[in-house]
Amino acid sequence: MKFWFTYPLVNYFVIAGSALLCFLLTPTRLPGMELLGIGVNWILIWVVVWSLKRTIFQGVMAGLVMGLIQDGLTGAYPSHVFSLVLVGLVTARLQKQRYIQEDFISVALIVFGMVILSETMMAAQYIVRGIRPLNAIWTDYQRLVLSSAILSSLWAPVLYYPLNHWWEKAPRKV
């Protein structure tokens, strides 16, 4: 039986739909999705999940596109582009499949580290511009990084498992 759709077409809808879902979940504060007033960083999770088994170029492009969209939705300063591009680059560079075998735990640890990296980039932008005093940035940074890293790493498998399962079932070209 021949279907009207092909895998690449459906895959584009899965990619766009999952990214859109992450943008819609970002401002949502459901029970279990907030700690000390900080929510889950769904967009960073999406960039990590996308970049895990992709090339460095694809990871950087995912970070660039998602960062530009997030800046368009929230505000251009501090920019999310730099941090998400760096997250895409570092995550793709890890070549996870070579080093770590357990999916859920490794993804959670990678997301934890990438949140720390991303929020450090955001704090550096505040420091460079000198908008706030350094001690205020440091105090907020500690609270923000720990809360966001814990929540995002705990919620990462929720996004990773279905997307990874879909991409592993992709038809192989011979």
MODELLER restraints for C-alpha pairs under 7 A, 6 or more apart:
rsr = mdl.restraints
at = mdl.atoms
rsr.add(forms.Gaussian(group=physical.xy_distance, feature=features.Distance(at['CA:19:A'], at['CA:46:A']), mean=6.91, stdev=0.5))
rsr.add(forms.Gaussian(group=physical.xy_distance, feature=features.Distance(at['CA:22:A'], at['CA:42:A']), mean=5.20, stdev=0.5))
rsr.add(forms.Gaussian(group=physical.xy_distance, feature=features.Distance(at['CA:22:A'], at['CA:43:A']), mean=5.69, stdev=0.5))
rsr.add(forms.Gaussian(group=physical.xy_distance, feature=features.Distance(at['CA:23:A'], at['CA:43:A']), mean=6.65, stdev=0.5))
rsr.add(forms.Gaussian(group=physical.xy_distance, feature=features.Distance(at['CA:25:A'], at['CA:42:A']), mean=6.94, stdev=0.5))
rsr.add(forms.Gaussian(group=physical.xy_distance, feature=features.Distance(at['CA:26:A'], at['CA:40:A']), mean=6.85, stdev=0.5))
rsr.add(forms.Gaussian(group=physical.xy_distance, feature=features.Distance(at['CA:26:A'], at['CA:41:A']), mean=6.60, stdev=0.5))
rsr.add(forms.Gaussian(group=physical.xy_distance, feature=features.Distance(at['CA:26:A'], at['CA:42:A']), mean=5.89, stdev=0.5))
rsr.add(forms.Gaussian(group=physical.xy_distance, feature=features.Distance(at['CA:29:A'], at['CA:39:A']), mean=6.76, stdev=0.5))
rsr.add(forms.Gaussian(group=physical.xy_distance, feature=features.Distance(at['CA:33:A'], at['CA:39:A']), mean=5.75, stdev=0.5))
rsr.add(forms.Gaussian(group=physical.xy_distance, feature=features.Distance(at['CA:33:A'], at['CA:40:A']), mean=6.04, stdev=0.5))
rsr.add(forms.Gaussian(group=physical.xy_distance, feature=features.Distance(at['CA:33:A'], at['CA:151:A']), mean=6.90, stdev=0.5))
rsr.add(forms.Gaussian(group=physical.xy_distance, feature=features.Distance(at['CA:34:A'], at['CA:40:A']), mean=6.83, stdev=0.5))
rsr.add(forms.Gaussian(group=physical.xy_distance, feature=features.Distance(at['CA:35:A'], at['CA:147:A']), mean=5.85, stdev=0.5))
rsr.add(forms.Gaussian(group=physical.xy_distance, feature=features.Distance(at['CA:36:A'], at['CA:147:A']), mean=6.86, stdev=0.5))
rsr.add(forms.Gaussian(group=physical.xy_distance, feature=features.Distance(at['CA:38:A'], at['CA:144:A']), mean=6.62, stdev=0.5))
rsr.add(forms.Gaussian(group=physical.xy_distance, feature=features.Distance(at['CA:38:A'], at['CA:147:A']), mean=6.29, stdev=0.5))
rsr.add(forms.Gaussian(group=physical.xy_distance, feature=features.Distance(at['CA:38:A'], at['CA:148:A']), mean=6.20, stdev=0.5))
rsr.add(forms.Gaussian(group=physical.xy_distance, feature=features.Distance(at['CA:39:A'], at['CA:148:A']), mean=6.42, stdev=0.5))
rsr.add(forms.Gaussian(group=physical.xy_distance, feature=features.Distance(at['CA:40:A'], at['CA:148:A']), mean=5.96, stdev=0.5))
rsr.add(forms.Gaussian(group=physical.xy_distance, feature=features.Distance(at['CA:40:A'], at['CA:151:A']), mean=5.57, stdev=0.5))
rsr.add(forms.Gaussian(group=physical.xy_distance, feature=features.Distance(at['CA:40:A'], at['CA:152:A']), mean=4.95, stdev=0.5))
rsr.add(forms.Gaussian(group=physical.xy_distance, feature=features.Distance(at['CA:41:A'], at['CA:148:A']), mean=6.70, stdev=0.5))
rsr.add(forms.Gaussian(group=physical.xy_distance, feature=features.Distance(at['CA:41:A'], at['CA:152:A']), mean=5.75, stdev=0.5))
rsr.add(forms.Gaussian(group=physical.xy_distance, feature=features.Distance(at['CA:44:A'], at['CA:84:A']), mean=6.71, stdev=0.5))
rsr.add(forms.Gaussian(group=physical.xy_distance, feature=features.Distance(at['CA:45:A'], at['CA:111:A']), mean=6.46, stdev=0.5))
rsr.add(forms.Gaussian(group=physical.xy_distance, feature=features.Distance(at['CA:45:A'], at['CA:152:A']), mean=6.99, stdev=0.5))
rsr.add(forms.Gaussian(group=physical.xy_distance, feature=features.Distance(at['CA:45:A'], at['CA:156:A']), mean=5.95, stdev=0.5))
rsr.add(forms.Gaussian(group=physical.xy_distance, feature=features.Distance(at['CA:47:A'], at['CA:62:A']), mean=6.18, stdev=0.5))
rsr.add(forms.Gaussian(group=physical.xy_distance, feature=features.Distance(at['CA:47:A'], at['CA:63:A']), mean=5.98, stdev=0.5))
rsr.add(forms.Gaussian(group=physical.xy_distance, feature=features.Distance(at['CA:47:A'], at['CA:88:A']), mean=6.02, stdev=0.5))
rsr.add(forms.Gaussian(group=physical.xy_distance, feature=features.Distance(at['CA:48:A'], at['CA:87:A']), mean=6.98, stdev=0.5))
rsr.add(forms.Gaussian(group=physical.xy_distance, feature=features.Distance(at['CA:48:A'], at['CA:88:A']), mean=6.35, stdev=0.5))
rsr.add(forms.Gaussian(group=physical.xy_distance, feature=features.Distance(at['CA:48:A'], at['CA:91:A']), mean=6.14, stdev=0.5))
rsr.add(forms.Gaussian(group=physical.xy_distance, feature=features.Distance(at['CA:48:A'], at['CA:111:A']), mean=6.73, stdev=0.5))
rsr.add(forms.Gaussian(group=physical.xy_distance, feature=features.Distance(at['CA:49:A'], at['CA:160:A']), mean=5.76, stdev=0.5))
rsr.add(forms.Gaussian(group=physical.xy_distance, feature=features.Distance(at['CA:50:A'], at['CA:59:A']), mean=6.90, stdev=0.5))
rsr.add(forms.Gaussian(group=physical.xy_distance, feature=features.Distance(at['CA:51:A'], at['CA:58:A']), mean=6.93, stdev=0.5))
rsr.add(forms.Gaussian(group=physical.xy_distance, feature=features.Distance(at['CA:51:A'], at['CA:59:A']), mean=4.55, stdev=0.5))
rsr.add(forms.Gaussian(group=physical.xy_distance, feature=features.Distance(at['CA:51:A'], at['CA:88:A']), mean=5.70, stdev=0.5))
rsr.add(forms.Gaussian(group=physical.xy_distance, feature=features.Distance(at['CA:51:A'], at['CA:91:A']), mean=5.82, stdev=0.5))
rsr.add(forms.Gaussian(group=physical.xy_distance, feature=features.Distance(at['CA:51:A'], at['CA:92:A']), mean=4.89, stdev=0.5))
rsr.add(forms.Gaussian(group=physical.xy_distance, feature=features.Distance(at['CA:52:A'], at['CA:91:A']), mean=5.83, stdev=0.5))
rsr.add(forms.Gaussian(group=physical.xy_distance, feature=features.Distance(at['CA:52:A'], at['CA:92:A']), mean=5.35, stdev=0.5))
rsr.add(forms.Gaussian(group=physical.xy_distance, feature=features.Distance(at['CA:52:A'], at['CA:95:A']), mean=6.76, stdev=0.5))
rsr.add(forms.Gaussian(group=physical.xy_distance, feature=features.Distance(at['CA:52:A'], at['CA:96:A']), mean=6.29, stdev=0.5))
rsr.add(forms.Gaussian(group=physical.xy_distance, feature=features.Distance(at['CA:53:A'], at['CA:92:A']), mean=6.77, stdev=0.5))
rsr.add(forms.Gaussian(group=physical.xy_distance, feature=features.Distance(at['CA:53:A'], at['CA:95:A']), mean=6.86, stdev=0.5))
rsr.add(forms.Gaussian(group=physical.xy_distance, feature=features.Distance(at['CA:54:A'], at['CA:92:A']), mean=6.02, stdev=0.5))
rsr.add(forms.Gaussian(group=physical.xy_distance, feature=features.Distance(at['CA:55:A'], at['CA:92:A']), mean=5.88, stdev=0.5))
rsr.add(forms.Gaussian(group=physical.xy_distance, feature=features.Distance(at['CA:56:A'], at['CA:89:A']), mean=5.50, stdev=0.5))
rsr.add(forms.Gaussian(group=physical.xy_distance, feature=features.Distance(at['CA:56:A'], at['CA:92:A']), mean=5.00, stdev=0.5))
rsr.add(forms.Gaussian(group=physical.xy_distance, feature=features.Distance(at['CA:56:A'], at['CA:93:A']), mean=6.16, stdev=0.5))
rsr.add(forms.Gaussian(group=physical.xy_distance, feature=features.Distance(at['CA:59:A'], at['CA:88:A']), mean=4.20, stdev=0.5))
rsr.add(forms.Gaussian(group=physical.xy_distance, feature=features.Distance(at['CA:59:A'], at['CA:89:A']), mean=5.59, stdev=0.5))
rsr.add(forms.Gaussian(group=physical.xy_distance, feature=features.Distance(at['CA:59:A'], at['CA:92:A']), mean=5.76, stdev=0.5))
rsr.add(forms.Gaussian(group=physical.xy_distance, feature=features.Distance(at['CA:60:A'], at['CA:85:A']), mean=4.92, stdev=0.5))
rsr.add(forms.Gaussian(group=physical.xy_distance, feature=features.Distance(at['CA:60:A'], at['CA:88:A']), mean=4.86, stdev=0.5))
rsr.add(forms.Gaussian(group=physical.xy_distance, feature=features.Distance(at['CA:60:A'], at['CA:89:A']), mean=5.21, stdev=0.5))
rsr.add(forms.Gaussian(group=physical.xy_distance, feature=features.Distance(at['CA:62:A'], at['CA:88:A']), mean=6.77, stdev=0.5))
rsr.add(forms.Gaussian(group=physical.xy_distance, feature=features.Distance(at['CA:63:A'], at['CA:81:A']), mean=6.73, stdev=0.5))
rsr.add(forms.Gaussian(group=physical.xy_distance, feature=features.Distance(at['CA:63:A'], at['CA:84:A']), mean=4.44, stdev=0.5))
rsr.add(forms.Gaussian(group=physical.xy_distance, feature=features.Distance(at['CA:63:A'], at['CA:85:A']), mean=4.19, stdev=0.5))
rsr.add(forms.Gaussian(group=physical.xy_distance, feature=features.Distance(at['CA:63:A'], at['CA:87:A']), mean=6.99, stdev=0.5))
rsr.add(forms.Gaussian(group=physical.xy_distance, feature=features.Distance(at['CA:63:A'], at['CA:88:A']), mean=5.34, stdev=0.5))
rsr.add(forms.Gaussian(group=physical.xy_distance, feature=features.Distance(at['CA:64:A'], at['CA:81:A']), mean=5.58, stdev=0.5))
rsr.add(forms.Gaussian(group=physical.xy_distance, feature=features.Distance(at['CA:64:A'], at['CA:84:A']), mean=6.63, stdev=0.5))
rsr.add(forms.Gaussian(group=physical.xy_distance, feature=features.Distance(at['CA:64:A'], at['CA:85:A']), mean=5.35, stdev=0.5))
rsr.add(forms.Gaussian(group=physical.xy_distance, feature=features.Distance(at['CA:67:A'], at['CA:80:A']), mean=4.96, stdev=0.5))
rsr.add(forms.Gaussian(group=physical.xy_distance, feature=features.Distance(at['CA:67:A'], at['CA:81:A']), mean=4.05, stdev=0.5))
rsr.add(forms.Gaussian(group=physical.xy_distance, feature=features.Distance(at['CA:67:A'], at['CA:84:A']), mean=5.89, stdev=0.5))
rsr.add(forms.Gaussian(group=physical.xy_distance, feature=features.Distance(at['CA:68:A'], at['CA:81:A']), mean=5.88, stdev=0.5))
rsr.add(forms.Gaussian(group=physical.xy_distance, feature=features.Distance(at['CA:70:A'], at['CA:80:A']), mean=6.83, stdev=0.5))
rsr.add(forms.Gaussian(group=physical.xy_distance, feature=features.Distance(at['CA:71:A'], at['CA:79:A']), mean=6.23, stdev=0.5))
rsr.add(forms.Gaussian(group=physical.xy_distance, feature=features.Distance(at['CA:71:A'], at['CA:80:A']), mean=6.16, stdev=0.5))
rsr.add(forms.Gaussian(group=physical.xy_distance, feature=features.Distance(at['CA:78:A'], at['CA:122:A']), mean=6.32, stdev=0.5))
rsr.add(forms.Gaussian(group=physical.xy_distance, feature=features.Distance(at['CA:78:A'], at['CA:125:A']), mean=6.20, stdev=0.5))
rsr.add(forms.Gaussian(group=physical.xy_distance, feature=features.Distance(at['CA:83:A'], at['CA:118:A']), mean=4.73, stdev=0.5))
rsr.add(forms.Gaussian(group=physical.xy_distance, feature=features.Distance(at['CA:83:A'], at['CA:121:A']), mean=5.64, stdev=0.5))
rsr.add(forms.Gaussian(group=physical.xy_distance, feature=features.Distance(at['CA:83:A'], at['CA:122:A']), mean=6.97, stdev=0.5))
rsr.add(forms.Gaussian(group=physical.xy_distance, feature=features.Distance(at['CA:84:A'], at['CA:118:A']), mean=6.76, stdev=0.5))
rsr.add(forms.Gaussian(group=physical.xy_distance, feature=features.Distance(at['CA:87:A'], at['CA:114:A']), mean=5.94, stdev=0.5))
rsr.add(forms.Gaussian(group=physical.xy_distance, feature=features.Distance(at['CA:87:A'], at['CA:118:A']), mean=6.78, stdev=0.5))
rsr.add(forms.Gaussian(group=physical.xy_distance, feature=features.Distance(at['CA:100:A'], at['CA:106:A']), mean=6.48, stdev=0.5))
rsr.add(forms.Gaussian(group=physical.xy_distance, feature=features.Distance(at['CA:104:A'], at['CA:157:A']), mean=5.82, stdev=0.5))
rsr.add(forms.Gaussian(group=physical.xy_distance, feature=features.Distance(at['CA:107:A'], at['CA:156:A']), mean=6.95, stdev=0.5))
rsr.add(forms.Gaussian(group=physical.xy_distance, feature=features.Distance(at['CA:108:A'], at['CA:153:A']), mean=4.36, stdev=0.5))
rsr.add(forms.Gaussian(group=physical.xy_distance, feature=features.Distance(at['CA:108:A'], at['CA:154:A']), mean=6.40, stdev=0.5))
rsr.add(forms.Gaussian(group=physical.xy_distance, feature=features.Distance(at['CA:108:A'], at['CA:156:A']), mean=6.02, stdev=0.5))
rsr.add(forms.Gaussian(group=physical.xy_distance, feature=features.Distance(at['CA:109:A'], at['CA:153:A']), mean=6.65, stdev=0.5))
rsr.add(forms.Gaussian(group=physical.xy_distance, feature=features.Distance(at['CA:111:A'], at['CA:152:A']), mean=6.79, stdev=0.5))
rsr.add(forms.Gaussian(group=physical.xy_distance, feature=features.Distance(at['CA:111:A'], at['CA:153:A']), mean=5.32, stdev=0.5))
rsr.add(forms.Gaussian(group=physical.xy_distance, feature=features.Distance(at['CA:112:A'], at['CA:149:A']), mean=4.79, stdev=0.5))
rsr.add(forms.Gaussian(group=physical.xy_distance, feature=features.Distance(at['CA:112:A'], at['CA:150:A']), mean=6.72, stdev=0.5))
rsr.add(forms.Gaussian(group=physical.xy_distance, feature=features.Distance(at['CA:112:A'], at['CA:152:A']), mean=6.98, stdev=0.5))
rsr.add(forms.Gaussian(group=physical.xy_distance, feature=features.Distance(at['CA:112:A'], at['CA:153:A']), mean=5.23, stdev=0.5))
rsr.add(forms.Gaussian(group=physical.xy_distance, feature=features.Distance(at['CA:115:A'], at['CA:145:A']), mean=6.93, stdev=0.5))
rsr.add(forms.Gaussian(group=physical.xy_distance, feature=features.Distance(at['CA:115:A'], at['CA:148:A']), mean=6.99, stdev=0.5))
rsr.add(forms.Gaussian(group=physical.xy_distance, feature=features.Distance(at['CA:115:A'], at['CA:149:A']), mean=5.39, stdev=0.5))
rsr.add(forms.Gaussian(group=physical.xy_distance, feature=features.Distance(at['CA:116:A'], at['CA:145:A']), mean=5.90, stdev=0.5))
rsr.add(forms.Gaussian(group=physical.xy_distance, feature=features.Distance(at['CA:116:A'], at['CA:149:A']), mean=6.68, stdev=0.5))
rsr.add(forms.Gaussian(group=physical.xy_distance, feature=features.Distance(at['CA:119:A'], at['CA:145:A']), mean=6.29, stdev=0.5))
rsr.add(forms.Gaussian(group=physical.xy_distance, feature=features.Distance(at['CA:123:A'], at['CA:137:A']), mean=6.78, stdev=0.5))
rsr.add(forms.Gaussian(group=physical.xy_distance, feature=features.Distance(at['CA:123:A'], at['CA:141:A']), mean=6.87, stdev=0.5))
rsr.add(forms.Gaussian(group=physical.xy_distance, feature=features.Distance(at['CA:126:A'], at['CA:132:A']), mean=6.94, stdev=0.5))
rsr.add(forms.Gaussian(group=physical.xy_distance, feature=features.Distance(at['CA:127:A'], at['CA:134:A']), mean=6.73, stdev=0.5))
